[in-house]
Amino acid sequence: MPLIFKPIDFKQLHSQSSEFIRELEEHSNHLKELKPQAAQSEFANTLSEFCSALIETISLLKEITYQLDQRSGGMGDYSLSRHNELVDLYYESVKRYSSIGFKLNKYIIQV
């Protein structure tokens, strides 16, 4: 129904996911290079953990968009069960980085 729904550009979403991951990995590497003082160490560790969890989440989204792009082009053998498995992993990953995000908010509120 192209007149009602705009087609989803899975290839572009996949590309954007790759860029987000690259940027997050750069930030994560910078965090690892920091030598924070004891009071800031826990915050830096939590922030690093958040970056890792977010990278994991976006990586799952990247895989989903790649598979959907392949499927929409008539390639690949991306099954509904595999899709559901990846989506479940994605939502678990979202819960993980959200939980870590709540910890980060506590540091920000304390400041």
VMD Tcl script that builds the backbone (N, CA, C; Angstrom):
set m [mol new atoms 333]
animate dup $m
set s [atomselect $m all]
$s set {name element resname resid chain x y z} {
  {N N MET 1 A 0.832 -1.177 0.000}
  {CA C MET 1 A 0.000 0.000 0.000}
  {C C MET 1 A 0.889 1.258 0.000}
  {N N PRO 2 A 1.604 1.478 -1.073}
  {CA C PRO 2 A 2.548 2.595 -1.125}
  {C C PRO 2 A 1.911 3.975 -1.015}
  {N N LEU 3 A 0.625 4.088 -1.319}
  {CA C LEU 3 A -0.018 5.390 -1.212}
  {C C LEU 3 A -0.320 5.762 0.236}
  {N N ILE 4 A -0.433 4.764 1.084}
  {CA C ILE 4 A -0.770 5.005 2.487}
  {C C ILE 4 A 0.481 4.992 3.364}
  {N N PHE 5 A 1.343 4.011 3.152}
  {CA C PHE 5 A 2.527 3.835 3.983}
  {C C PHE 5 A 3.789 4.144 3.201}
  {N N LYS 6 A 4.669 4.890 3.827}
  {CA C LYS 6 A 5.958 5.174 3.217}
  {C C LYS 6 A 6.851 3.948 3.403}
  {N N PRO 7 A 7.525 3.506 2.342}
  {CA C PRO 7 A 8.405 2.340 2.486}
  {C C PRO 7 A 9.544 2.630 3.472}
  {N N ILE 8 A 9.927 1.635 4.217}
  {CA C ILE 8 A 11.019 1.765 5.177}
  {C C ILE 8 A 12.324 1.466 4.459}
  {N N ASP 9 A 13.282 2.370 4.589}
  {CA C ASP 9 A 14.591 2.195 3.968}
  {C C ASP 9 A 15.510 1.477 4.956}
  {N N PHE 10 A 15.463 0.146 4.947}
  {CA C PHE 10 A 16.251 -0.644 5.883}
  {C C PHE 10 A 17.749 -0.468 5.645}
  {N N LYS 11 A 18.130 -0.275 4.402}
  {CA C LYS 11 A 19.550 -0.077 4.078}
  {C C LYS 11 A 20.073 1.192 4.756}
  {N N GLN 12 A 19.287 2.262 4.721}
  {CA C GLN 12 A 19.696 3.512 5.368}
  {C C GLN 12 A 19.741 3.334 6.886}
  {N N LEU 13 A 18.761 2.656 7.453}
  {CA C LEU 13 A 18.764 2.410 8.895}
  {C C LEU 13 A 19.972 1.588 9.311}
  {N N HIS 14 A 20.326 0.611 8.500}
  {CA C HIS 14 A 21.504 -0.215 8.765}
  {C C HIS 14 A 22.759 0.651 8.749}
  {N N SER 15 A 22.860 1.519 7.772}
  {CA C SER 15 A 24.010 2.417 7.641}
  {C C SER 15 A 24.090 3.380 8.827}
  {N N GLN 16 A 22.971 3.943 9.219}
  {CA C GLN 16 A 22.944 4.858 10.363}
  {C C GLN 16 A 23.333 4.131 11.643}
  {N N SER 17 A 22.891 2.900 11.795}
  {CA C SER 17 A 23.247 2.103 12.972}
  {C C SER 17 A 24.757 1.910 13.037}
  {N N SER 18 A 25.359 1.631 11.890}
  {CA C SER 18 A 26.817 1.456 11.837}
  {C C SER 18 A 27.532 2.722 12.282}
  {N N GLU 19 A 27.035 3.870 11.844}
  {CA C GLU 19 A 27.649 5.146 12.223}
  {C C GLU 19 A 27.495 5.405 13.721}
  {N N PHE 20 A 26.323 5.137 14.269}
  {CA C PHE 20 A 26.113 5.320 15.709}
  {C C PHE 20 A 27.068 4.433 16.509}
  {N N ILE 21 A 27.211 3.194 16.074}
  {CA C ILE 21 A 28.098 2.262 16.769}
  {C C ILE 21 A 29.535 2.779 16.726}
  {N N ARG 22 A 29.968 3.248 15.566}
  {CA C ARG 22 A 31.331 3.770 15.441}
  {C C ARG 22 A 31.555 4.938 16.403}
  {N N GLU 23 A 30.603 5.862 16.450}
  {CA C GLU 23 A 30.727 7.011 17.346}
  {C C GLU 23 A 30.729 6.588 18.812}
  {N N LEU 24 A 29.848 5.673 19.178}
  {CA C LEU 24 A 29.805 5.210 20.558}
  {C C LEU 24 A 31.089 4.484 20.952}
  {N N GLU 25 A 31.649 3.721 20.024}
  {CA C GLU 25 A 32.906 3.032 20.312}
  {C C GLU 25 A 34.036 4.033 20.534}
  {N N GLU 26 A 34.041 5.122 19.782}
  {CA C GLU 26 A 35.037 6.174 19.998}
  {C C GLU 26 A 34.898 6.762 21.396}
  {N N HIS 27 A 33.671 7.085 21.793}
  {CA C HIS 27 A 33.429 7.646 23.117}
  {C C HIS 27 A 33.807 6.637 24.200}
  {N N SER 28 A 33.470 5.404 23.971}
  {CA C SER 28 A 33.801 4.353 24.939}
  {C C SER 28 A 35.316 4.236 25.101}
  {N N ASN 29 A 36.048 4.304 24.001}
  {CA C ASN 29 A 37.509 4.244 24.070}
  {C C ASN 29 A 38.081 5.438 24.824}
  {N N HIS 30 A 37.497 6.619 24.631}
  {CA C HIS 30 A 37.940 7.803 25.370}
  {C C HIS 30 A 37.707 7.621 26.864}
  {N N LEU 31 A 36.581 7.043 27.219}
  {CA C LEU 31 A 36.284 6.798 28.630}
  {C C LEU 31 A 37.320 5.865 29.257}
  {N N LYS 32 A 37.715 4.847 28.508}
  {CA C LYS 32 A 38.685 3.887 29.017}
  {C C LYS 32 A 40.065 4.517 29.202}
  {N N GLU 33 A 40.351 5.564 28.426}
  {CA C GLU 33 A 41.636 6.246 28.522}
  {C C GLU 33 A 41.696 7.191 29.716}
  {N N LEU 34 A 40.541 7.606 30.207}
  {CA C LEU 34 A 40.511 8.528 31.346}
  {C C LEU 34 A 41.037 7.850 32.600}
  {N N LYS 35 A 41.668 8.624 33.422}
  {CA C LYS 35 A 42.120 8.140 34.718}
  {C C LYS 35 A 41.375 8.949 35.784}
  {N N PRO 36 A 40.106 8.618 36.004}
  {CA C PRO 36 A 39.295 9.423 36.920}
  {C C PRO 36 A 39.751 9.274 38.372}
  {N N GLN 37 A 39.480 10.309 39.120}
  {CA C GLN 37 A 39.745 10.271 40.552}
  {C C GLN 37 A 38.749 9.319 41.199}
  {N N ALA 38 A 39.044 8.912 42.407}
  {CA C ALA 38 A 38.235 7.891 43.083}
  {C C ALA 38 A 36.742 8.234 43.083}
  {N N ALA 39 A 36.395 9.481 43.366}
  {CA C ALA 39 A 34.982 9.879 43.429}
  {C C ALA 39 A 34.317 9.777 42.063}
  {N N GLN 40 A 35.069 9.988 40.998}
  {CA C GLN 40 A 34.507 9.961 39.659}
  {C C GLN 40 A 34.609 8.585 39.019}
  {N N SER 41 A 35.367 7.706 39.615}
  {CA C SER 41 A 35.626 6.390 39.049}
  {C C SER 41 A 34.343 5.587 38.853}
  {N N GLU 42 A 33.500 5.591 39.856}
  {CA C GLU 42 A 32.252 4.821 39.773}
  {C C GLU 42 A 31.359 5.371 38.657}
  {N N PHE 43 A 31.306 6.702 38.538}
  {CA C PHE 43 A 30.520 7.318 37.469}
  {C C PHE 43 A 31.089 6.933 36.102}
  {N N ALA 44 A 32.405 7.025 35.948}
  {CA C ALA 44 A 33.051 6.696 34.673}
  {C C ALA 44 A 32.821 5.238 34.310}
  {N N ASN 45 A 32.904 4.354 35.301}
  {CA C ASN 45 A 32.658 2.927 35.048}
  {C C ASN 45 A 31.218 2.684 34.619}
  {N N THR 46 A 30.290 3.361 35.272}
  {CA C THR 46 A 28.876 3.214 34.910}
  {C C THR 46 A 28.616 3.777 33.518}
  {N N LEU 47 A 29.246 4.901 33.199}
  {CA C LEU 47 A 29.084 5.491 31.877}
  {C C LEU 47 A 29.664 4.573 30.802}
  {N N SER 48 A 30.791 3.959 31.084}
  {CA C SER 48 A 31.401 3.008 30.163}
  {C C SER 48 A 30.497 1.787 29.967}
  {N N GLU 49 A 29.921 1.318 31.053}
  {CA C GLU 49 A 28.987 0.188 30.992}
  {C C GLU 49 A 27.756 0.556 30.157}
  {N N PHE 50 A 27.282 1.797 30.320}
  {CA C PHE 50 A 26.137 2.276 29.544}
  {C C PHE 50 A 26.470 2.283 28.056}
  {N N CYS 51 A 27.656 2.794 27.708}
  {CA C CYS 51 A 28.077 2.821 26.293}
  {C C CYS 51 A 28.115 1.410 25.727}
  {N N SER 52 A 28.659 0.474 26.473}
  {CA C SER 52 A 28.741 -0.912 26.001}
  {C C SER 52 A 27.351 -1.500 25.778}
  {N N ALA 53 A 26.450 -1.236 26.710}
  {CA C ALA 53 A 25.085 -1.752 26.585}
  {C C ALA 53 A 24.365 -1.115 25.400}
  {N N LEU 54 A 24.616 0.166 25.174}
  {CA C LEU 54 A 23.986 0.849 24.046}
  {C C LEU 54 A 24.554 0.334 22.719}
  {N N ILE 55 A 25.840 0.067 22.684}
  {CA C ILE 55 A 26.454 -0.509 21.487}
  {C C ILE 55 A 25.836 -1.877 21.194}
  {N N GLU 56 A 25.649 -2.672 22.233}
  {CA C GLU 56 A 25.020 -3.989 22.060}
  {C C GLU 56 A 23.610 -3.848 21.489}
  {N N THR 57 A 22.849 -2.905 22.017}
  {CA C THR 57 A 21.471 -2.696 21.570}
  {C C THR 57 A 21.425 -2.252 20.107}
  {N N ILE 58 A 22.263 -1.283 19.764}
  {CA C ILE 58 A 22.264 -0.790 18.392}
  {C C ILE 58 A 22.786 -1.860 17.436}
  {N N SER 59 A 23.708 -2.699 17.903}
  {CA C SER 59 A 24.205 -3.800 17.073}
  {C C SER 59 A 23.086 -4.785 16.749}
  {N N LEU 60 A 22.245 -5.042 17.718}
  {CA C LEU 60 A 21.093 -5.919 17.461}
  {C C LEU 60 A 20.133 -5.271 16.471}
  {N N LEU 61 A 19.891 -3.983 16.644}
  {CA C LEU 61 A 19.025 -3.263 15.712}
  {C C LEU 61 A 19.638 -3.267 14.312}
  {N N LYS 62 A 20.949 -3.120 14.244}
  {CA C LYS 62 A 21.654 -3.152 12.960}
  {C C LYS 62 A 21.449 -4.507 12.279}
  {N N GLU 63 A 21.552 -5.589 13.043}
  {CA C GLU 63 A 21.352 -6.933 12.480}
  {C C GLU 63 A 19.912 -7.110 11.989}
  {N N ILE 64 A 18.961 -6.614 12.759}
  {CA C ILE 64 A 17.554 -6.725 12.365}
  {C C ILE 64 A 17.305 -5.961 11.062}
  {N N THR 65 A 17.819 -4.732 10.980}
  {CA C THR 65 A 17.597 -3.950 9.762}
  {C C THR 65 A 18.306 -4.573 8.565}
  {N N TYR 66 A 19.467 -5.156 8.786}
  {CA C TYR 66 A 20.176 -5.829 7.693}
  {C C TYR 66 A 19.345 -7.003 7.169}
  {N N GLN 67 A 18.863 -7.821 8.095}
  {CA C GLN 67 A 18.071 -8.989 7.699}
  {C C GLN 67 A 16.785 -8.575 6.994}
  {N N LEU 68 A 16.142 -7.523 7.485}
  {CA C LEU 68 A 14.912 -7.047 6.843}
  {C C LEU 68 A 15.195 -6.463 5.464}
  {N N ASP 69 A 16.338 -5.793 5.312}
  {CA C ASP 69 A 16.717 -5.284 4.001}
  {C C ASP 69 A 16.944 -6.435 3.030}
  {N N GLN 70 A 17.647 -7.472 3.481}
  {CA C GLN 70 A 17.886 -8.639 2.640}
  {C C GLN 70 A 16.560 -9.293 2.244}
  {N N ARG 71 A 15.696 -9.431 3.220}
  {CA C ARG 71 A 14.395 -10.080 2.973}
  {C C ARG 71 A 13.549 -9.257 1.995}
  {N N SER 72 A 13.551 -7.935 2.181}
  {CA C SER 72 A 12.736 -7.092 1.292}
  {C C SER 72 A 13.270 -7.110 -0.140}
  {N N GLY 73 A 14.553 -7.440 -0.297}
  {CA C GLY 73 A 15.137 -7.552 -1.623}
  {C C GLY 73 A 15.056 -8.950 -2.191}
  {N N GLY 74 A 14.372 -9.839 -1.477}
  {CA C GLY 74 A 14.202 -11.210 -1.943}
  {C C GLY 74 A 15.413 -12.096 -1.709}
  {N N MET 75 A 16.329 -11.637 -0.852}
  {CA C MET 75 A 17.535 -12.426 -0.562}
  {C C MET 75 A 17.490 -12.920 0.887}
  {N N GLY 76 A 18.291 -13.903 1.153}
  {CA C GLY 76 A 18.407 -14.388 2.527}
  {C C GLY 76 A 17.273 -15.310 2.918}
  {N N ASP 77 A 17.439 -15.871 4.076}
  {CA C ASP 77 A 16.427 -16.794 4.602}
  {C C ASP 77 A 16.055 -16.393 6.035}
  {N N TYR 78 A 15.718 -15.148 6.190}
  {CA C TYR 78 A 15.373 -14.583 7.499}
  {C C TYR 78 A 13.972 -15.031 7.890}
  {N N SER 79 A 13.914 -15.933 8.833}
  {CA C SER 79 A 12.622 -16.495 9.236}
  {C C SER 79 A 11.959 -15.638 10.312}
  {N N LEU 80 A 10.673 -15.826 10.457}
  {CA C LEU 80 A 9.920 -15.123 11.487}
  {C C LEU 80 A 10.424 -15.517 12.869}
  {N N SER 81 A 10.763 -16.777 13.065}
  {CA C SER 81 A 11.254 -17.207 14.381}
  {C C SER 81 A 12.595 -16.539 14.704}
  {N N ARG 82 A 13.477 -16.407 13.701}
  {CA C ARG 82 A 14.758 -15.720 13.927}
  {C C ARG 82 A 14.520 -14.243 14.212}
  {N N HIS 83 A 13.580 -13.645 13.484}
  {CA C HIS 83 A 13.239 -12.244 13.719}
  {C C HIS 83 A 12.742 -12.053 15.153}
  {N N ASN 84 A 11.837 -12.905 15.585}
  {CA C ASN 84 A 11.305 -12.800 16.943}
  {C C ASN 84 A 12.397 -12.986 17.987}
  {N N GLU 85 A 13.325 -13.879 17.713}
  {CA C GLU 85 A 14.453 -14.107 18.622}
  {C C GLU 85 A 15.311 -12.840 18.740}
  {N N LEU 86 A 15.627 -12.219 17.610}
  {CA C LEU 86 A 16.424 -10.994 17.632}
  {C C LEU 86 A 15.676 -9.842 18.308}
  {N N VAL 87 A 14.390 -9.745 18.056}
  {CA C VAL 87 A 13.590 -8.690 18.680}
  {C C VAL 87 A 13.555 -8.888 20.193}
  {N N ASP 88 A 13.411 -10.120 20.656}
  {CA C ASP 88 A 13.437 -10.395 22.102}
  {C C ASP 88 A 14.787 -9.992 22.709}
  {N N LEU 89 A 15.874 -10.341 22.021}
  {CA C LEU 89 A 17.207 -9.956 22.487}
  {C C LEU 89 A 17.354 -8.434 22.511}
  {N N TYR 90 A 16.798 -7.793 21.499}
  {CA C TYR 90 A 16.836 -6.335 21.422}
  {C C TYR 90 A 16.125 -5.715 22.630}
  {N N TYR 91 A 14.924 -6.187 22.929}
  {CA C TYR 91 A 14.179 -5.617 24.054}
  {C C TYR 91 A 14.872 -5.886 25.390}
  {N N GLU 92 A 15.495 -7.042 25.537}
  {CA C GLU 92 A 16.274 -7.317 26.752}
  {C C GLU 92 A 17.443 -6.350 26.861}
  {N N SER 93 A 18.078 -6.084 25.737}
  {CA C SER 93 A 19.192 -5.156 25.704}
  {C C SER 93 A 18.739 -3.729 26.039}
  {N N VAL 94 A 17.574 -3.343 25.548}
  {CA C VAL 94 A 17.024 -2.026 25.877}
  {C C VAL 94 A 16.804 -1.922 27.384}
  {N N LYS 95 A 16.270 -2.971 27.987}
  {CA C LYS 95 A 16.065 -2.972 29.442}
  {C C LYS 95 A 17.389 -2.789 30.174}
  {N N ARG 96 A 18.435 -3.441 29.651}
  {CA C ARG 96 A 19.748 -3.367 30.300}
  {C C ARG 96 A 20.304 -1.943 30.259}
  {N N TYR 97 A 20.326 -1.329 29.056}
  {CA C TYR 97 A 20.901 0.017 29.015}
  {C C TYR 97 A 19.996 1.029 29.722}
  {N N SER 98 A 18.699 0.796 29.739}
  {CA C SER 98 A 17.792 1.688 30.477}
  {C C SER 98 A 18.068 1.623 31.974}
  {N N SER 99 A 18.296 0.423 32.468}
  {CA C SER 99 A 18.605 0.236 33.885}
  {C C SER 99 A 19.895 0.961 34.256}
  {N N ILE 100 A 20.891 0.834 33.401}
  {CA C ILE 100 A 22.164 1.523 33.643}
  {C C ILE 100 A 21.956 3.035 33.538}
  {N N GLY 101 A 21.096 3.460 32.630}
  {CA C GLY 101 A 20.776 4.881 32.481}
  {C C GLY 101 A 20.166 5.466 33.744}
  {N N PHE 102 A 19.339 4.689 34.441}
  {CA C PHE 102 A 18.766 5.152 35.703}
  {C C PHE 102 A 19.871 5.373 36.740}
  {N N LYS 103 A 20.881 4.498 36.747}
  {CA C LYS 103 A 22.016 4.697 37.653}
  {C C LYS 103 A 22.746 5.993 37.325}
  {N N LEU 104 A 22.935 6.240 36.029}
  {CA C LEU 104 A 23.609 7.481 35.625}
  {C C LEU 104 A 22.825 8.706 36.059}
  {N N ASN 105 A 21.512 8.642 35.951}
  {CA C ASN 105 A 20.674 9.774 36.376}
  {C C ASN 105 A 20.879 10.096 37.844}
  {N N LYS 106 A 21.103 9.089 38.660}
  {CA C LYS 106 A 21.326 9.321 40.100}
  {C C LYS 106 A 22.607 10.127 40.310}
  {N N TYR 107 A 23.627 9.855 39.510}
  {CA C TYR 107 A 24.866 10.643 39.621}
  {C C TYR 107 A 24.630 12.090 39.223}
  {N N ILE 108 A 23.867 12.289 38.174}
  {CA C ILE 108 A 23.616 13.645 37.676}
  {C C ILE 108 A 22.778 14.430 38.668}
  {N N ILE 109 A 21.795 13.785 39.266}
  {CA C ILE 109 A 20.922 14.451 40.243}
  {C C ILE 109 A 21.716 14.840 41.482}
  {N N GLN 110 A 22.712 14.039 41.852}
  {CA C GLN 110 A 23.526 14.302 43.041}
  {C C GLN 110 A 24.445 15.515 42.846}
  {N N VAL 111 A 24.783 15.811 41.617}
  {CA C VAL 111 A 25.746 16.884 41.342}
  {C C VAL 111 A 25.146 18.232 41.550}
}
mol reanalyze $m
mol bondsrecalc $m
mol representation Tube
mol addrep $m
